[in-house]
Amino acid sequence: MAARKNGKAKGPRMIKEVLRLKAMGLGSKAVAAALGISKNTVKAYLRAHAQAIGDGVPGPVVLALARDGAATAPPYAAPWAPLVDWAAVKDAADRGVQLAHYFEEHVAASTDPRLGAVPYVTFWREFKRRFPTIQLDFHKVHPPGQRGEVDYKGDAAGLGFIDRVSGAFVQCRLFGHILCFSQLFYAEATRTEKQTDMLGALAQSFAFFGGVAHTTAVDNAKAQVSRAHRYDPDINPEFFRFAEHFGTAPLAMRPRKPKDKNLIENVLGVFWRWAGPKIRQRTFFSLAELNRFVRELLDWFNNRIQKKYGQSRRQKFEQGEREKLLELPATAYEVGEWKKLKLHPDCHVQCGYNLYSAPYALRAKELDVRVTPHFVEIFHQLERVALHLTAPANHRGRYVTKDAHLPPAHLAMKEFTPMKALADAAHVGVATRQIIESLLTTVPHPLLHLRRVQGILRLAARHSGATLESACQVLVQLGVQLPRLDDVESIIKNRSTQPTVPASTRSMRAK
């Protein structure tokens, strides 16, 4: 009567399990799911067993289906089983409590000697007899200092502060980081879940722990993972650099698998259920004030004695995990913003209001640019090709150039873009060509004012060639060799028969 699946026969033990679960009232589909076999295999067992009973062959269990109206043998129950509140066990398992944790707190710690002597394996088997379809999470053992888990609380209603200026309530997000061995927990309120806020909170958590775990498990948010994948995810470049700076290895968990980092998921919920009401009872007027109170709650939470271990998270951390953490780096990490920019023919990328040079061989190619408060880094295919100091925030239109990034001057003048600019200027008129030629040839490098040249020539399309030529004639008469685009536009708009020297041209003459 043994059925086969994938050519492999199932033994008498599997048959007994099928008959026992069916006798408990489960359907064929539920039995198949509980035992990891197909529904057709279950039906084959039941048909074979019914045939054997009909032929008078003794079976392992007297099975009675409801449609047959036969008597059903009661399922096996351990002598100690009635002492356990199985409904409470099931409710705890549904809430995500690990069965081993429940056993240690309610069964092994029982004062009744009949329960205290029950091994965990026996308790687990008795639970599976009653609830075969419930999936159980097995306890994960993490070496000290090996792993940390990071996440945001999905719903933290009431976490925030009141803006003193507008009087509006500013909703915040709850960031959490846990060390898996000691379960030492860190929490912080941030304005958003964006990368800048997340990395700032993560750096604060490392300082709170006094060290860094060897690996850091994260979910698939864009701040951490550029492209989610079950086996080969792409880590966000800024998060990768952050992890490299602190020496930890970023681990992206599988998409839609929150149990891959179940510790932080569980502890975040536990902490918020306890701390949330206390936070909502108070009023805060700044993010710093809110986080000071969160830190007070955090200290109490980490110093609370856990019944399971007989010590607090802090004690377990100090005794077995602190010395296993990696040391903090000597310098602070500077969070940067990444952009994709194309290198202009003048060998500069425009980042914000200023321009930064890169090697001329990469012109017309899309480059990765990382901007921090102090530096601008330019990358091509993961290789850094340029590094500049960030121009002051109050500067507009400033060129930050390295001479090595520009082609030789004699080669630059023969390139298509400058030659085309001279040809277009000659087509407009003699004065226009004189101004454009001056901008290209009377400066240290022909590409220095290339953008200005292109802007001036575009005025012929916006207005007319004759209008542009007239404005350039005025500039030639005034002796301005290096006019700015604003100067030419000002002359065109004024249309004055008696032109006056524009304010900015006085300094241009000196050039």
MOTAQUI-V485448 format. One record per pair of residues at least 12 apart in sequence whose C-alpha atoms are under 8 Angstrom apart, sorted by the first residue. I is the first residue (numbers start at 1). J is the second residue. Records with the same first field share a line. If there is no record, write none. Layout:
I: J  J
This chain:
1: 45  48  49
2: 15  45
3: 41  44  45
4: 41
5: 37  38  41
15: 45
16: 60  61
18: 31  42  45  46
19: 46  61  63
20: 61  75
21: 129
22: 63
23: 63  64  65  72  73  74  75
24: 75
28: 42  43
30: 133
31: 133
33: 133
34: 132  133
50: 63
61: 73
77: 126
78: 126
80: 114  115
81: 126
83: 115
84: 107
86: 127
89: 102
90: 131
93: 136
96: 137  266
98: 136  137  138  139
99: 124  136  137  138
100: 120  138  139
101: 308
103: 120  123
104: 308
105: 307  308
141: 181
142: 180  181
143: 181
144: 180  181  182  320  321  324  325
145: 179  180  181  212  213  214  321  322  324  325  326
146: 180  181  213  214  215  324  325
147: 179  180  181  213  214  215  216  217
148: 177  178  179  180  213  214  215  216  217
149: 177  178  179  180  216  217  218  261  263  264
150: 175  176  177  178  216  217  218  219  264
151: 175  176  177  218  219  264  265
152: 173  174  175  176  193
153: 173  174  175  176  265  268  269
156: 172  173  174  272  276
157: 171
158: 171  276  279  280
159: 171  172  173  174  189  276  279  280
160: 172  173  189  284  287  290
161: 283  284  285  286  287  290
162: 283  284  285  286
163: 285  286
164: 285
170: 191
171: 191
172: 189  190  191  192
173: 189  190  191  192  193
174: 187  188  189  190
175: 187  188  189  190  198  201
176: 188  264  268
177: 202  205  264
178: 263  264
179: 213
180: 263
181: 317  321
182: 313  314  316  317  320  321
183: 263  313  317
184: 302  313  314  317
185: 267  298  302  313
186: 205  208  298
187: 205  294  295  298
188: 201  291  294  295
189: 287  290  291  294
190: 287
191: 287
194: 223
195: 223  224
196: 335
198: 223
199: 239  242  335
206: 328
207: 328
209: 322
210: 322  327  328
211: 322  325  326  327  328
212: 246  247  248  325  326  327  328
213: 248  325  326
214: 247  248  249  325  326
215: 248  249  250  251
216: 248  249  250  251
217: 250  251  252  253  261
218: 250  251  252  253  261
219: 252  253  254  255
220: 252  253  254  255
222: 236
223: 236  239
224: 236  239  252
225: 252
228: 254  255
229: 254  255
230: 253  254  255
231: 254
233: 252
235: 250  252
238: 335  336  337  338
242: 333  335
245: 329  333
246: 328  329
247: 326
271: 301
275: 297
279: 293
302: 314
303: 315
334: 372  373
335: 372
336: 370  371  372  373
337: 370  371  372
338: 368  369  370  371
339: 368  369  370
340: 366  367  368  369
341: 366  367  368  369
342: 363  364  365  366  367
343: 358  362  363  364  365  366  367
344: 363  364
345: 360  363  364  417  447  450
346: 447  448  450  451
347: 359  360  363  405  406  447
348: 401
353: 395  396  397  398
354: 391  395  396  397  398  399  400
355: 397  398  399  400
356: 388  399  400  401
357: 386  399  400  401  402  405
358: 378  385  386  402  405
359: 385  386  404  405  406
360: 405  406  407
366: 380
367: 379  380  381
368: 380
371: 390
372: 390
373: 390
374: 389  390
375: 387  388  389  390
376: 388  389  390
388: 400
409: 445  446
412: 446  447
413: 446
418: 440  446  447  450
421: 436  453  454  457
422: 436  437
424: 457
425: 457
428: 460  465  466  468  469
429: 465  466  469
430: 469
431: 469  472  473  476
432: 468  469  472  473
435: 472  476  481  482  483
436: 453
438: 481  482
439: 453  481  482
452: 484  485
455: 485
456: 485  488
459: 489
467: 492
468: 488  492
471: 488  491  492
472: 488
474: 499
478: 501
479: 509
480: 505  508  509
481: 508  509  511
482: 508  509  511
483: 505  508
487: 502  504  505
490: 502
